[in-house]
Amino acid sequence: MSGSSGQRNVPAGTITRGWWSSVASRAVGFGCLWLVLAGAQVGDVPAAAVAIAVATWTSLYLLEPGSSRRSLPAIARLASLFLYHSVVAGIDVAGRALNPRLPLRPGFVAYPTRLPRGVRQNVFTTLTSLLPGTVPAGEENGQIIYHCLDVTQPVLADLAAEEAALIRALYND
Amino acid sequence: MNLARDIMTIACVSTGAFFFLAGTVGLLRFPDTLTRLHALTKADNLGLGFVVLGLLPQAEGLRDGLKLISIWMFALLAGATVSQLIARAVRRSGAR
């Protein structure tokens, strides 16, 4: 997993303002996460402050603030597509595991992705590795190699649908 | 209303347990490391998801509910990243 990649060809003033607003929004996000996980106790404040600072720094280091627009309806569509694929394919994997004849046709499939190497491709592989039936197993010549339980399934079409939804949701620039 | 909540909990947690069972059976029956990896990650994704969904109606408040959902998200994130790393390592080394 490679670290950071981003676009630096944006005017400097925009970057600074955008950068500080991502620092603030990420710190608030981590603060909320702390409240959910650990609760609100006065004695915890120093530990919470350190954890939020370290988490924010790490997230900025690993994932540079991007300039692309995010659309909430598209994110909701991506989430529902993801849930639908998970349930359908999860039932499929469970059926194969419990089937006495164990119907597997495992193999590798190369998916020619439109996403650039780096963070975007990593987000895509992470998302698709959660989908039953596909596990990303590296890349070759700009193509992502997926290991599939059944290579006769329309894996490439599902991946393309997922990629299109991801681009509409997060990388619509 | 309590009855409806309990029924939802029983239904969802049982579904989650079924997916964990199927994942475990897959882990034992599938022939090599990569196919077993499928069985494992899928059990986490759907099995834990249904267990969390079933526990939500029993949560004491909003915070407990959000906590359950974050636990699911963390398990998903960990499973998603680690399964890729294992798959890459297996493919590179040619292990079975």
Interface residues (C-beta under 8 A of the other chain):
Chain A: M1 L33 L35 V36 L37 G39 S86 V87 A89 G90 V93 A94 G95 R96 A97 L98 L102 L104 P106 F108 T125 T126 L127 S129 L130 P132 G133 V135 P136 A137 G138 I145 H147 L149
Chain B: F18 F19 A22 G23 V25 G26 R29 F30 P31 D32 L34 T35 L37 H38 A39 T41 K42 N45 L46 G49 R63 L66 K67 S70 L76 L77 G79 A80 T81 S83 Q84 L85 A87 R88 V90 R91 R92
